[in-house]
Amino acid sequence: MSKTKKKTPASIVWFNVPADDLKRAQKFYRGLFGWKIKPFRGMKDFMEIDTGGADASPNGGLTGRNGSEESIVNYISVDSVDKFSAKIEKLGGKICMPKTAVPNMGYFAVCQDTENNGFGLWESDRKAK
């Protein structure tokens, strides 16, 4: 009997919230949801949002806004950023930021669907460099 790898469902595992004023945004989200927000591993102008997700809710990031049209981006867990990037392009979507390593954590890419909505892909890999 051959063993087949069980396919895990693609689910949201991270989100990024762009902000014009990080302190104001922290105050808003702490006050609204009670989220814990703290600096992320020594990265300048990048805060980690702890949603208190014992129920497997995703955590996220709070970052400075790069452009006036930038909005919240949800990151979806996939088994291969490369494989899904190719699939996105085949289906008519775009890769806005190609596969990028987050050392010792994994890889991400930022994409756009056929309706101009942005989203991200996330591949966990502790060996990422």
N, CA, C and O atoms as a MOPAC input file, in Angstrom:
PM7 MOZYME 1SCF
protein

 N      0.82500 1    -1.16600 1     0.00000 1
 C      0.00000 1     0.00000 1     0.00000 1
 C      0.88200 1     1.24700 1     0.00000 1
 O      1.77300 1     1.37800 1     0.83900 1
 N      0.63900 1     2.14400 1    -0.92200 1
 C      1.44600 1     3.36000 1    -0.95800 1
 C      0.82000 1     4.43600 1    -0.08500 1
 O     -0.40100 1     4.57200 1    -0.01100 1
 N      1.67500 1     5.18300 1     0.56300 1
 C      1.19500 1     6.27100 1     1.40700 1
 C      1.15800 1     7.54600 1     0.57400 1
 O      2.13400 1     7.88500 1    -0.09600 1
 N      0.04900 1     8.23800 1     0.61800 1
 C     -0.03800 1     9.51000 1    -0.07600 1
 C     -0.01300 1    10.62500 1     0.95400 1
 O     -0.57400 1    10.51600 1     2.04500 1
 N      0.64900 1    11.68700 1     0.57300 1
 C      0.75200 1    12.83100 1     1.47100 1
 C     -0.60800 1    13.51200 1     1.55300 1
 O     -1.21500 1    13.84900 1     0.53700 1
 N     -1.07400 1    13.70600 1     2.78500 1
 C     -2.35300 1    14.35400 1     2.99200 1
 C     -2.21900 1    15.83400 1     2.67400 1
 O     -1.33800 1    16.51100 1     3.20400 1
 N     -3.08300 1    16.32900 1     1.81900 1
 C     -3.05900 1    17.72500 1     1.43500 1
 C     -3.71900 1    18.55100 1     2.53200 1
 O     -4.85300 1    18.28700 1     2.93100 1
 N     -2.98500 1    19.56100 1     3.01500 1
 C     -3.55100 1    20.42900 1     4.03900 1
 C     -4.28300 1    21.57400 1     3.36700 1
 O     -3.84900 1    22.06800 1     2.32600 1
 N     -5.39500 1    22.00100 1     3.95900 1
 C     -6.14500 1    23.09400 1     3.34100 1
 C     -5.36100 1    24.39600 1     3.42700 1
 O     -4.65800 1    24.64500 1     4.40600 1
 N     -5.48700 1    25.21400 1     2.40700 1
 C     -4.84200 1    26.52000 1     2.40000 1
 C     -5.61900 1    27.42700 1     3.34900 1
 O     -6.80500 1    27.68700 1     3.14500 1
 N     -4.94400 1    27.89700 1     4.37500 1
 C     -5.63100 1    28.75600 1     5.33600 1
 C     -4.78300 1    29.99600 1     5.61900 1
 O     -3.57300 1    30.00000 1     5.39500 1
 N     -5.43100 1    31.03700 1     6.11000 1
 C     -4.73300 1    32.27200 1     6.43200 1
 C     -3.89500 1    32.02600 1     7.68500 1
 O     -4.40700 1    31.57300 1     8.70900 1
 N     -2.60100 1    32.33000 1     7.59000 1
 C     -1.68800 1    32.08800 1     8.70300 1
 C     -1.03600 1    33.37200 1     9.22000 1
 O     -0.39600 1    33.35500 1    10.27100 1
 N     -1.19100 1    34.47900 1     8.49800 1
 C     -0.55600 1    35.74100 1     8.88400 1
 C     -1.27500 1    36.86000 1     8.14100 1
 O     -1.84700 1    36.63500 1     7.07500 1
 N     -1.24600 1    38.05300 1     8.70000 1
 C     -1.77700 1    39.22100 1     7.99800 1
 C     -0.88900 1    40.41600 1     8.29800 1
 O     -0.26900 1    40.48400 1     9.35900 1
 N     -0.82900 1    41.35300 1     7.37100 1
 C     -0.06900 1    42.59300 1     7.56500 1
 C     -1.03400 1    43.76700 1     7.47400 1
 O     -1.85100 1    43.84600 1     6.55700 1
 N     -0.92900 1    44.67500 1     8.43600 1
 C     -1.74600 1    45.88200 1     8.46900 1
 C     -0.81900 1    47.07200 1     8.23200 1
 O      0.03700 1    47.35100 1     9.07100 1
 N     -0.96800 1    47.78300 1     7.10300 1
 C     -0.15900 1    48.97700 1     6.87800 1
 C     -0.74700 1    50.15800 1     7.64500 1
 O     -1.96400 1    50.26400 1     7.79900 1
 N      0.12400 1    51.04100 1     8.12300 1
 C     -0.35300 1    52.18200 1     8.90400 1
 C      0.44800 1    53.43300 1     8.55700 1
 O      1.64900 1    53.36900 1     8.29600 1
 N     -0.24100 1    54.56400 1     8.55800 1
 C      0.43300 1    55.85000 1     8.37300 1
 C      1.11600 1    56.27700 1     9.66800 1
 O      2.14800 1    56.94600 1     9.63800 1
 N      0.53900 1    55.88900 1    10.80600 1
 C      1.05900 1    56.25600 1    12.12300 1
 C      1.02400 1    55.00000 1    12.99000 1
 O     -0.04100 1    54.59500 1    13.45700 1
 N      2.19400 1    54.38100 1    13.20700 1
 C      2.25700 1    53.11300 1    13.94500 1
 C      1.70700 1    53.22900 1    15.36400 1
 O      0.98600 1    52.34000 1    15.81800 1
 N      2.03200 1    54.30000 1    16.06500 1
 C      1.55200 1    54.46200 1    17.44400 1
 C      0.02600 1    54.58500 1    17.47600 1
 O     -0.62800 1    53.98800 1    18.33100 1
 N     -0.53000 1    55.34900 1    16.55900 1
 C     -1.98200 1    55.50900 1    16.50000 1
 C     -2.65900 1    54.16900 1    16.17800 1
 O     -3.67400 1    53.82400 1    16.78300 1
 N     -2.09700 1    53.42000 1    15.22800 1
 C     -2.67000 1    52.12400 1    14.85100 1
 C     -2.58200 1    51.12800 1    16.01100 1
 O     -3.51600 1    50.36300 1    16.25100 1
 N     -1.44200 1    51.14400 1    16.73600 1
 C     -1.30600 1    50.26200 1    17.90200 1
 C     -2.39800 1    50.56300 1    18.92200 1
 O     -3.05000 1    49.65100 1    19.43100 1
 N     -2.59100 1    51.83200 1    19.21400 1
 C     -3.61200 1    52.24200 1    20.18700 1
 C     -5.00000 1    51.77800 1    19.73800 1
 O     -5.79000 1    51.29100 1    20.54600 1
 N     -5.28700 1    51.93300 1    18.45000 1
 C     -6.58500 1    51.53800 1    17.91000 1
 C     -6.82300 1    50.03100 1    18.06800 1
 O     -7.84500 1    49.62300 1    18.61900 1
 N     -5.88900 1    49.20700 1    17.59200 1
 C     -6.09000 1    47.75200 1    17.62100 1
 C     -5.99500 1    47.17300 1    19.02700 1
 O     -6.68500 1    46.20300 1    19.34000 1
 N     -5.16300 1    47.74500 1    19.86700 1
 C     -5.14500 1    47.31500 1    21.27600 1
 C     -6.48500 1    47.62200 1    21.93400 1
 O     -7.06000 1    46.78100 1    22.62500 1
 N     -6.97700 1    48.84700 1    21.70700 1
 C     -8.24500 1    49.25700 1    22.30300 1
 C     -9.43600 1    48.49100 1    21.75700 1
 O    -10.35500 1    48.15200 1    22.50300 1
 N     -9.42300 1    48.21600 1    20.46000 1
 C    -10.55200 1    47.54200 1    19.82900 1
 C    -10.61100 1    46.05600 1    20.16700 1
 O    -11.65200 1    45.55700 1    20.59400 1
 N     -9.50300 1    45.34900 1    19.97800 1
 C     -9.50000 1    43.88900 1    20.12700 1
 C     -8.69000 1    43.38200 1    21.30900 1
 O     -8.75300 1    42.19400 1    21.62600 1
 N     -7.93100 1    44.24900 1    21.97000 1
 C     -7.07700 1    43.80100 1    23.06300 1
 C     -5.83100 1    43.08100 1    22.58500 1
 O     -5.21100 1    42.34600 1    23.35300 1
 N     -5.44900 1    43.28000 1    21.31700 1
 C     -4.27500 1    42.61500 1    20.77700 1
 C     -3.01000 1    43.12500 1    21.43600 1
 O     -2.90400 1    44.30700 1    21.76300 1
 N     -2.04400 1    42.22700 1    21.63200 1
 C     -0.72300 1    42.59600 1    22.13900 1
 C      0.14300 1    42.91000 1    20.92600 1
 O      0.22900 1    42.10900 1    19.99400 1
 N      0.78400 1    44.07500 1    20.93800 1
 C      1.59500 1    44.50400 1    19.80400 1
 C      2.97200 1    44.89000 1    20.32400 1
 O      3.10400 1    45.72300 1    21.22100 1
 N      4.00800 1    44.26200 1    19.73800 1
 C      5.38000 1    44.49900 1    20.20000 1
 C      6.33100 1    44.45900 1    19.00700 1
 O      5.98200 1    43.93400 1    17.95000 1
 N      7.54800 1    45.01900 1    19.17500 1
 C      8.53200 1    44.96500 1    18.07700 1
 C      8.80600 1    43.52300 1    17.66300 1
 O      8.80400 1    42.61300 1    18.49300 1
 N      9.03800 1    43.33200 1    16.38200 1
 C      9.27300 1    41.99900 1    15.83100 1
 C     10.76000 1    41.78000 1    15.59500 1
 O     11.33400 1    42.36300 1    14.67500 1
 N     11.37900 1    40.95700 1    16.40400 1
 C     12.76400 1    40.48400 1    16.24800 1
 C     13.74100 1    41.55200 1    15.75200 1
 O     14.50600 1    41.31500 1    14.81800 1
 N     13.71000 1    42.69500 1    16.36600 1
 C     14.68200 1    43.73600 1    16.05700 1
 C     14.50200 1    44.42400 1    14.72200 1
 O     15.38600 1    45.16900 1    14.29900 1
 N     13.39000 1    44.20300 1    14.04500 1
 C     13.15500 1    44.85600 1    12.76500 1
 C     12.60200 1    46.26700 1    13.00700 1
 O     11.67200 1    46.45600 1    13.79100 1
 N     13.18000 1    47.22800 1    12.33400 1
 C     12.74500 1    48.61400 1    12.48500 1
 C     11.38900 1    48.80700 1    11.80100 1
 O     11.16600 1    48.31900 1    10.69300 1
 N     10.50400 1    49.51200 1    12.46500 1
 C      9.17900 1    49.84700 1    11.91800 1
 C      8.35700 1    48.61300 1    11.53400 1
 O      7.57800 1    48.65600 1    10.58300 1
 N      8.53300 1    47.52200 1    12.27100 1
 C      7.71600 1    46.32900 1    12.04400 1
 C      7.33800 1    45.77400 1    13.40800 1
 O      8.19900 1    45.38000 1    14.19600 1
 N      6.05700 1    45.74800 1    13.66900 1
 C      5.53800 1    45.28000 1    14.94300 1
 C      4.78400 1    43.96600 1    14.73000 1
 O      4.13200 1    43.77400 1    13.70300 1
 N      4.88000 1    43.07000 1    15.70700 1
 C      4.12100 1    41.81800 1    15.65100 1
 C      2.82900 1    41.98800 1    16.42800 1
 O      2.81700 1    42.50600 1    17.54400 1
 N      1.74600 1    41.54200 1    15.81500 1
 C      0.42700 1    41.56800 1    16.45400 1
 C      0.12900 1    40.16500 1    16.96000 1
 O      0.06200 1    39.21900 1    16.17600 1
 N     -0.05100 1    40.03000 1    18.26600 1
 C     -0.45600 1    38.76300 1    18.88200 1
 C     -1.95300 1    38.86400 1    19.12400 1
 O     -2.39800 1    39.61000 1    19.99600 1
 N     -2.71800 1    38.12400 1    18.36000 1
 C     -4.17500 1    38.19200 1    18.46300 1
 C     -4.71200 1    37.39000 1    19.63500 1
 O     -5.91500 1    37.40300 1    19.89300 1
 N     -3.82200 1    36.68300 1    20.35900 1
 C     -4.29200 1    35.83800 1    21.45700 1
 C     -4.99000 1    34.61300 1    20.92500 1
 O     -5.90900 1    34.08000 1    21.54800 1
 N     -4.54300 1    34.17200 1    19.76500 1
 C     -5.22200 1    33.12900 1    19.02300 1
 C     -4.99300 1    31.71400 1    19.48100 1
 O     -4.46000 1    30.90300 1    18.72200 1
 N     -5.37800 1    31.39000 1    20.69800 1
 C     -5.29000 1    29.99700 1    21.14000 1
 C     -6.17800 1    29.11200 1    20.27500 1
 O     -5.99100 1    27.89600 1    20.22100 1
 N     -7.13800 1    29.72300 1    19.60400 1
 C     -8.05400 1    28.98800 1    18.72800 1
 C     -7.50200 1    28.89300 1    17.30400 1
 O     -8.25900 1    28.66800 1    16.35900 1
 N     -6.18700 1    29.06300 1    17.14700 1
 C     -5.49300 1    28.98900 1    15.85600 1
 C     -5.72500 1    30.22200 1    15.00000 1
 O     -5.48800 1    30.18600 1    13.79200 1
 N     -6.18300 1    31.31000 1    15.60300 1
 C     -6.29300 1    32.55900 1    14.85000 1
 C     -4.90200 1    32.99200 1    14.43100 1
 O     -3.94700 1    32.79800 1    15.18300 1
 N     -4.76700 1    33.57000 1    13.25300 1
 C     -3.42900 1    33.99000 1    12.83500 1
 C     -2.97200 1    35.24300 1    13.57000 1
 O     -3.78400 1    36.06500 1    13.99500 1
 N     -1.66700 1    35.37200 1    13.70900 1
 C     -1.06200 1    36.60400 1    14.18300 1
 C     -0.72400 1    37.44500 1    12.96600 1
 O     -0.90800 1    37.01100 1    11.82900 1
 N     -0.22600 1    38.65500 1    13.20900 1
 C      0.05400 1    39.51700 1    12.07500 1
 C      1.14400 1    40.51600 1    12.35100 1
 O      1.79800 1    40.48700 1    13.39400 1
 N      1.32700 1    41.40600 1    11.38800 1
 C      2.32100 1    42.44900 1    11.48000 1
 C      1.68000 1    43.81000 1    11.27300 1
 O      0.68000 1    43.94900 1    10.57000 1
 N      2.27600 1    44.80300 1    11.89700 1
 C      1.86400 1    46.19300 1    11.74600 1
 C      3.07900 1    46.92400 1    11.20100 1
 O      4.12400 1    46.96500 1    11.84900 1
 N      2.94600 1    47.50200 1    10.01200 1
 C      4.08100 1    48.11200 1     9.32900 1
 C      3.72600 1    49.48900 1     8.80100 1
 O      2.55300 1    49.83300 1     8.66000 1
 N      4.75600 1    50.27200 1     8.51200 1
 C      4.53100 1    51.55400 1     7.86500 1
 C      3.97900 1    51.34300 1     6.47000 1
 O      4.37900 1    50.41600 1     5.76600 1
 N      3.05800 1    52.20900 1     6.07400 1
 C      2.43600 1    52.10600 1     4.74400 1
 C      3.44000 1    52.54500 1     3.67500 1
 O      4.11300 1    53.56500 1     3.82900 1
 N      3.53400 1    51.76700 1     2.59000 1
 C      4.44900 1    52.07700 1     1.48700 1
 C      3.80800 1    52.91100 1     0.39300 1
 O      4.51600 1    53.56800 1    -0.37100 1
 N      2.50900 1    52.90200 1     0.30100 1
 C      1.80900 1    53.66700 1    -0.72200 1
 C      0.37600 1    53.90400 1    -0.30900 1
 O     -0.16600 1    53.14900 1     0.49800 1
 N     -0.24400 1    54.92600 1    -0.83800 1
 C     -1.59900 1    55.29100 1    -0.41300 1
 C     -2.63100 1    54.20600 1    -0.70400 1
 O     -3.66900 1    54.15200 1    -0.04500 1
 N     -2.36300 1    53.35600 1    -1.66800 1
 C     -3.30900 1    52.29600 1    -2.03300 1
 C     -3.05700 1    50.97800 1    -1.29500 1
 O     -3.81400 1    50.02300 1    -1.46300 1
 N     -2.00500 1    50.92100 1    -0.48500 1
 C     -1.66400 1    49.68100 1     0.21100 1
 C     -2.72800 1    49.35200 1     1.25400 1
 O     -3.15100 1    50.22500 1     2.01200 1
 N     -3.15300 1    48.10900 1     1.29000 1
 C     -4.17900 1    47.68500 1     2.24200 1
 C     -3.74000 1    46.42200 1     2.96900 1
 O     -2.65000 1    45.90500 1     2.72500 1
 N     -4.58600 1    45.93000 1     3.85600 1
 C     -4.28500 1    44.71900 1     4.62000 1
 C     -4.04200 1    43.55100 1     3.65800 1
 O     -4.77800 1    43.36600 1     2.68900 1
 N     -2.99900 1    42.77100 1     3.94400 1
 C     -2.66600 1    41.60500 1     3.12600 1
 C     -2.74100 1    40.36200 1     4.00800 1
 O     -2.11600 1    40.29800 1     5.06700 1
 N     -3.51300 1    39.37900 1     3.55500 1
 C     -3.59200 1    38.08900 1     4.23400 1
 C     -2.62100 1    37.12400 1     3.56800 1
 O     -2.52200 1    37.08200 1     2.34100 1
 N     -1.89600 1    36.34000 1     4.38800 1
 C     -0.94700 1    35.35400 1     3.88200 1
 C     -1.53700 1    33.96200 1     4.05600 1
 O     -2.00400 1    33.60000 1     5.13600 1
 N     -1.50900 1    33.19200 1     2.97900 1
 C     -2.10200 1    31.86800 1     2.95300 1
 C     -0.98700 1    30.82000 1     2.94800 1
 O     -0.04100 1    30.91200 1     2.16600 1
 N     -1.10900 1    29.83600 1     3.82000 1
 C     -0.12100 1    28.77500 1     3.93100 1
 C     -0.20900 1    27.83800 1     2.72500 1
 O     -1.28400 1    27.35000 1     2.37400 1
 N      0.95300 1    27.59700 1     2.09600 1
 C      1.04000 1    26.66500 1     0.96900 1
 C      2.25100 1    25.76800 1     1.17700 1
 O      3.12900 1    26.08500 1     1.98000 1
 N      2.30200 1    24.65400 1     0.46200 1
 C      3.44500 1    23.75700 1     0.60800 1
 C      4.64900 1    24.20700 1    -0.21300 1
 O      5.77200 1    23.78100 1     0.05800 1
 N      4.42800 1    25.07000 1    -1.22200 1
 C      5.52900 1    25.54200 1    -2.05900 1
 C      5.18000 1    26.90200 1    -2.66800 1
 O      4.26100 1    27.00200 1    -3.48100 1
 N      5.90700 1    27.93600 1    -2.27900 1
 C      5.70200 1    29.26400 1    -2.86700 1
 C      5.97700 1    29.21200 1    -4.36500 1
 O      5.24800 1    29.82400 1    -5.14600 1
 N      7.01500 1    28.49200 1    -4.77500 1
 C      7.34400 1    28.38900 1    -6.20000 1
 C      6.20000 1    27.77600 1    -6.99300 1
 O      5.80400 1    28.30100 1    -8.03400 1
 N      5.67000 1    26.66100 1    -6.49800 1
 C      4.59600 1    25.95400 1    -7.20200 1
 C      3.34100 1    26.83000 1    -7.31000 1
 O      2.72100 1    26.90500 1    -8.37100 1
 N      2.97600 1    27.48200 1    -6.22200 1
 C      1.77100 1    28.30000 1    -6.23400 1
 C      1.96800 1    29.60000 1    -7.01600 1
 O      1.01300 1    30.11300 1    -7.60000 1
 N      3.17600 1    30.13500 1    -7.03800 1
 C      3.45600 1    31.33000 1    -7.85400 1
 C      3.23000 1    31.01300 1    -9.33000 1
 O      2.62000 1    31.79900 1   -10.05400 1
 N      3.72300 1    29.86700 1    -9.76600 1
 C      3.53200 1    29.45100 1   -11.15700 1
 C      2.04200 1    29.26500 1   -11.46200 1
 O      1.56200 1    29.65500 1   -12.52600 1
 N      1.33000 1    28.67300 1   -10.52600 1
 C     -0.09900 1    28.43400 1   -10.70000 1
 C     -0.87300 1    29.75800 1   -10.78400 1
 O     -1.80200 1    29.88900 1   -11.58100 1
 N     -0.48200 1    30.73400 1    -9.95700 1
 C     -1.13100 1    32.05500 1    -9.97500 1
 C     -0.97800 1    32.69200 1   -11.34700 1
 O     -1.94900 1    33.19100 1   -11.91600 1
 N      0.24100 1    32.67500 1   -11.87900 1
 C      0.46800 1    33.27100 1   -13.19300 1
 C     -0.29500 1    32.52600 1   -14.28100 1
 O     -0.81700 1    33.15100 1   -15.20400 1
 N     -0.36600 1    31.21400 1   -14.18900 1
 C     -1.09400 1    30.41400 1   -15.17800 1
 C     -2.58100 1    30.75900 1   -15.16000 1
 O     -3.24400 1    30.72800 1   -16.19700 1
 N     -3.10100 1    31.08800 1   -13.97900 1
 C     -4.52400 1    31.41200 1   -13.84600 1
 C     -4.83200 1    32.89200 1   -14.10300 1
 O     -5.98000 1    33.31600 1   -13.97600 1
 N     -3.80700 1    33.67900 1   -14.46600 1
 C     -4.03700 1    35.07200 1   -14.81800 1
 C     -3.71400 1    36.07700 1   -13.73400 1
 O     -3.94000 1    37.27300 1   -13.91800 1
 N     -3.18300 1    35.61500 1   -12.59100 1
 C     -2.78600 1    36.52100 1   -11.52500 1
 C     -1.37100 1    37.02600 1   -11.74500 1
 O     -0.74000 1    36.70100 1   -12.75000 1
 N     -0.87400 1    37.81700 1   -10.80800 1
 C      0.46300 1    38.40800 1   -10.91500 1
 C      1.25600 1    38.17200 1    -9.62900 1
 O      0.69300 1    38.05300 1    -8.54100 1
 N      2.55100 1    38.10900 1    -9.78500 1
 C      3.46000 1    38.05700 1    -8.63600 1
 C      4.02000 1    39.46700 1    -8.47500 1
 O      4.76000 1    39.94300 1    -9.33600 1
 N      3.67100 1    40.13400 1    -7.38100 1
 C      4.10300 1    41.51400 1    -7.13700 1
 C      5.45100 1    41.57000 1    -6.43500 1
 O      6.24500 1    42.47700 1    -6.68600 1
 N      5.71400 1    40.61400 1    -5.56400 1
 C      7.01000 1    40.48000 1    -4.89000 1
 C      7.34300 1    38.99900 1    -4.90800 1
 O      6.63500 1    38.19700 1    -4.29800 1
 N      8.41500 1    38.62600 1    -5.60000 1
 C      8.72900 1    37.20200 1    -5.71600 1
 C      9.15100 1    36.57800 1    -4.39200 1
 O      9.31800 1    37.26500 1    -3.38400 1
 N      9.31500 1    35.28600 1    -4.42000 1
 C      9.69800 1    34.50700 1    -3.24000 1
 C     10.84500 1    35.18000 1    -2.49600 1
 O     11.89000 1    35.48200 1    -3.07200 1
 N     10.62800 1    35.40500 1    -1.21400 1
 C     11.58900 1    36.08300 1    -0.35700 1
 C     11.73800 1    35.28400 1     0.93000 1
 O     10.74900 1    34.81600 1     1.49500 1
 N     12.96500 1    35.13100 1     1.38800 1
 C     13.22600 1    34.36200 1     2.60600 1
 C     13.03400 1    35.20900 1     3.85500 1
 O     13.37300 1    36.39300 1     3.88200 1
 N     12.49100 1    34.58800 1     4.87600 1
 C     12.49900 1    35.11000 1     6.24000 1
 C     13.37300 1    34.10500 1     6.98800 1
 O     12.91600 1    33.01100 1     7.32000 1
 N     14.63200 1    34.47400 1     7.25400 1
 C     15.58500 1    33.51100 1     7.80000 1
 C     15.06000 1    32.70700 1     8.98700 1
 O     14.47900 1    33.24500 1     9.93000 1
 N     15.28700 1    31.40500 1     8.90100 1
 C     14.90700 1    30.43500 1     9.92900 1
 C     13.40500 1    30.30200 1    10.14900 1
 O     12.97000 1    29.70300 1    11.13200 1
 N     12.60900 1    30.86000 1     9.23400 1
 C     11.14600 1    30.76300 1     9.37100 1
 C     10.47600 1    30.22000 1     8.11400 1
 O      9.64300 1    29.31800 1     8.20000 1
 N     10.83200 1    30.75800 1     6.94200 1
 C     10.19100 1    30.31300 1     5.71800 1
 C     10.32600 1    31.31100 1     4.58500 1
 O     11.24000 1    32.13500 1     4.56800 1
 N      9.39900 1    31.22300 1     3.63500 1
 C      9.42100 1    32.05900 1     2.43600 1
 C      8.03600 1    32.64800 1     2.20900 1
 O      7.02000 1    32.04200 1     2.54800 1
 N      8.01900 1    33.85100 1     1.62400 1
 C      6.74300 1    34.44200 1     1.25800 1
 C      6.84300 1    35.07500 1    -0.12600 1
 O      7.93500 1    35.33300 1    -0.63200 1
 N      5.69100 1    35.31500 1    -0.72000 1
 C      5.57300 1    36.07000 1    -1.96200 1
 C      4.28500 1    36.87400 1    -1.84800 1
 O      3.32900 1    36.44300 1    -1.20300 1
 N      4.26700 1    38.04100 1    -2.47800 1
 C      3.06400 1    38.86700 1    -2.50500 1
 C      2.50500 1    38.81000 1    -3.92200 1
 O      3.23200 1    38.97600 1    -4.90200 1
 N      1.20500 1    38.57200 1    -4.00800 1
 C      0.57300 1    38.30000 1    -5.28700 1
 C     -0.67300 1    39.16800 1    -5.49100 1
 O     -1.12100 1    39.88000 1    -4.59100 1
 N     -1.21100 1    39.07900 1    -6.70600 1
 C     -2.44000 1    39.78600 1    -7.02600 1
 C     -3.32600 1    38.83500 1    -7.82400 1
 O     -2.86500 1    38.15300 1    -8.73900 1
 N     -4.60500 1    38.80300 1    -7.46000 1
 C     -5.52300 1    37.93600 1    -8.19300 1
 C     -6.00600 1    38.63400 1    -9.46200 1
 O     -5.56400 1    39.74100 1    -9.76800 1
 N     -6.89700 1    38.00300 1   -10.19000 1
 C     -7.40900 1    38.56200 1   -11.44500 1
 C     -8.29600 1    39.78900 1   -11.23400 1
 O     -8.62400 1    40.49000 1   -12.19200 1
 N     -8.68500 1    40.05100 1    -9.98300 1
 C     -9.54400 1    41.20400 1    -9.66800 1
 C     -8.76400 1    42.33100 1    -8.99300 1
 O     -9.35700 1    43.24200 1    -8.41600 1
 N     -7.42900 1    42.26800 1    -9.06600 1
 C     -6.51800 1    43.26500 1    -8.48900 1
 C     -6.50000 1    43.28700 1    -6.96500 1
 O     -6.15600 1    44.30500 1    -6.36500 1
 N     -6.86500 1    42.18300 1    -6.33900 1
 C     -6.77000 1    42.05300 1    -4.88700 1
 C     -5.41500 1    41.45500 1    -4.52400 1
 O     -4.96900 1    40.48100 1    -5.13100 1
 N     -4.76800 1    42.05100 1    -3.52600 1
 C     -3.49100 1    41.53500 1    -3.08900 1
 C     -3.64300 1    40.45600 1    -2.03100 1
 O     -4.58200 1    40.48100 1    -1.23500 1
 N     -2.71500 1    39.50800 1    -2.02700 1
 C     -2.64700 1    38.47400 1    -0.99600 1
 C     -1.23500 1    37.92500 1    -0.99400 1
 O     -0.46600 1    38.16400 1    -1.92600 1
 N     -0.89800 1    37.19800 1     0.03900 1
 C      0.43500 1    36.62700 1     0.13300 1
 C      0.40900 1    35.12100 1     0.25100 1
 O     -0.59300 1    34.52200 1     0.64200 1
 N      1.52900 1    34.52500 1    -0.09500 1
 C      1.74100 1    33.09200 1     0.09500 1
 C      2.78400 1    32.92900 1     1.18700 1
 O      3.70400 1    33.73900 1     1.29800 1
 N      2.64300 1    31.88500 1     1.99100 1
 C      3.63000 1    31.59200 1     3.03400 1
 C      3.96500 1    30.11300 1     3.01900 1
 O      3.07500 1    29.26300 1     3.03700 1
 N      5.27500 1    29.80700 1     2.98400 1
 C      5.78400 1    28.44000 1     3.05600 1
 C      6.70300 1    28.33900 1     4.25800 1
 O      7.76300 1    28.96600 1     4.27900 1
 N      6.32200 1    27.57400 1     5.24400 1
 C      7.15900 1    27.38400 1     6.42700 1
 C      8.37500 1    26.53700 1     6.08500 1
 O      8.25500 1    25.49800 1     5.43500 1
 N      9.55600 1    26.99000 1     6.52800 1
 C     10.79100 1    26.24800 1     6.30600 1
 C     11.85200 1    26.81800 1     7.24200 1
 O     12.39700 1    27.89400 1     6.99400 1
 N     12.13800 1    26.09400 1     8.30900 1
 C     13.11000 1    26.54600 1     9.31200 1
 C     14.52600 1    26.67400 1     8.73900 1
 O     15.39100 1    27.28700 1     9.36400 1
 N     14.76800 1    26.10100 1     7.55900 1
 C     16.08900 1    26.17600 1     6.92400 1
 C     16.22100 1    27.37600 1     5.97900 1
 O     17.25800 1    27.54100 1     5.33700 1
 N     15.19400 1    28.20300 1     5.89000 1
 C     15.21700 1    29.34400 1     4.97500 1
 C     16.36900 1    30.29200 1     5.31600 1
 O     16.65000 1    30.56700 1     6.48300 1
 N     17.02400 1    30.78200 1     4.26000 1
 C     18.14800 1    31.72100 1     4.42200 1
 C     17.99400 1    32.88200 1     3.47800 1
 O     18.83700 1    33.78000 1     3.46100 1

